[in-house]
């Protein structure tokens, strides 16, 4: 919430890209949508890039992009990154892959604080999220 991450404020980062998507070809995908129906989201990507693939290939992509598969893959779980860039002893890049799992990490008070901060910093932005399935 303080913006102390490599790319600065999350709010500014997300808001600017969301606004840019009105005038530039930016495709937004949401984790909950990918968990709910990965094949549908892969088809959105294919449509966005103007490509089509055989159904068997789409099914392979679905299989290889499942959370559990990607969590095992060093090329997607960031375990190949040097420790100074990604310290996995502090936290793994990929945790559990469960939509709504924030409830096991944050207290009700922390969530309320985030919701208030989000409402303030994202006021006027049409972007909305769902946090569980």
C-alpha positions in Angstrom: 0.0 0.0 0.0 3.0 2.3 0.6 4.2 1.8 -3.0 7.5 0.3 -1.8 7.8 -2.2 -4.6 10.1 -2.3 -7.7 7.6 -0.5 -10.0 6.3 2.0 -7.4 2.7 2.5 -6.4 0.5 -0.5 -7.3 -2.4 1.8 -7.6 -0.7 4.1 -10.0 0.7 1.2 -12.0 -2.7 -0.5 -12.4 -4.7 2.7 -12.9 -2.4 4.0 -15.6 -2.6 0.7 -17.5 -6.4 0.5 -17.1 -6.8 4.0 -18.5 -4.3 3.3 -21.3 -6.5 0.3 -22.3 -9.1 2.8 -23.5 -6.9 4.1 -26.3 -4.3 1.4 -26.8 -4.5 -2.4 -27.3 -4.1 -3.6 -23.8 -5.8 -6.9 -22.7 -6.7 -7.2 -19.0 -7.1 -10.7 -17.6 -8.2 -11.4 -14.1 -7.0 -14.3 -11.9 -10.4 -15.3 -10.8 -11.6 -15.5 -14.4 -8.6 -17.7 -15.3 -9.3 -20.0 -12.3 -12.9 -20.1 -13.2 -12.5 -20.9 -16.9 -8.9 -21.0 -18.2 -9.9 -22.1 -21.7 -12.2 -19.1 -22.1 -9.3 -16.8 -21.0 -6.8 -18.4 -23.4 -9.3 -17.9 -26.2 -9.5 -14.2 -25.2 -5.7 -14.0 -25.6 -5.9 -15.7 -29.0 -8.6 -13.3 -30.2 -6.6 -10.3 -28.9 -3.5 -11.3 -30.8 -5.5 -12.3 -33.9 -4.6 -16.0 -33.9 -6.3 -19.3 -33.8 -5.0 -22.7 -32.7 -6.3 -26.2 -32.9 -8.4 -27.3 -30.0 -5.7 -29.8 -28.9 -3.1 -27.1 -28.7 -5.5 -24.9 -26.6 -6.0 -27.9 -24.3 -2.2 -28.2 -23.9 -1.9 -24.6 -23.1 -4.6 -24.9 -20.5 -2.7 -27.9 -18.9 0.6 -26.1 -18.9 -0.8 -22.9 -17.5 -2.6 -24.4 -14.5 -1.3 -23.0 -11.3 0.1 -26.2 -9.9 2.0 -26.8 -13.2 3.4 -23.3 -13.3 4.4 -23.4 -9.6 6.6 -26.4 -10.4 8.2 -24.7 -13.4 11.4 -22.7 -12.6 10.8 -20.6 -15.6 7.5 -19.3 -14.2 8.0 -19.5 -10.4 11.0 -17.2 -10.4 13.3 -19.6 -8.6 15.9 -19.0 -11.3 16.1 -15.3 -10.4 19.0 -14.3 -8.2 18.1 -13.9 -4.5 18.8 -10.2 -4.5 15.8 -9.8 -6.9 13.5 -12.4 -5.5 14.2 -13.7 -2.0 12.1 -16.9 -1.8 13.2 -17.4 1.9 10.9 -14.5 2.7 8.0 -15.6 0.5 7.6 -17.8 -2.5 6.5 -15.9 -5.7 3.6 -18.3 -6.1 1.7 -19.1 -2.9 -1.4 -21.4 -3.0 -3.2 -20.4 -6.2 -6.6 -20.2 -4.5 -8.9 -17.3 -5.3 -10.0 -15.6 -2.1 -7.0 -17.0 -0.1 -6.3 -13.5 1.1 -8.7 -14.3 3.9 -6.1 -16.7 5.4 -3.4 -14.0 5.2 -5.1 -10.8 6.2 -7.1 -10.0 9.2 -10.5 -8.4 8.9 -9.0 -5.1 10.1 -6.2 -5.3 7.5 -8.8 -6.0 4.8 -10.9 -3.0 5.9 -7.8 -0.8 5.8 -6.9 -2.0 2.3 -10.5 -1.5 1.1 -10.5 2.1 2.4 -7.1 2.8 0.9 -8.2 1.3 -2.4 -11.4 3.4 -2.5 -9.4 6.5 -1.9 -6.6 5.9 -4.4 -8.8 4.4 -7.1 -11.7 6.8 -6.8 -13.2 7.6 -10.3 -11.6 4.5 -11.9 -14.0 2.1 -13.5 -11.8 -0.9 -12.8 -13.3 -3.4 -10.5 -12.1 -6.7 -9.1 -13.7 -9.7 -7.6 -11.7 -11.4 -4.9 -13.2 -14.8 -4.8 -15.1 -17.3 -7.0 
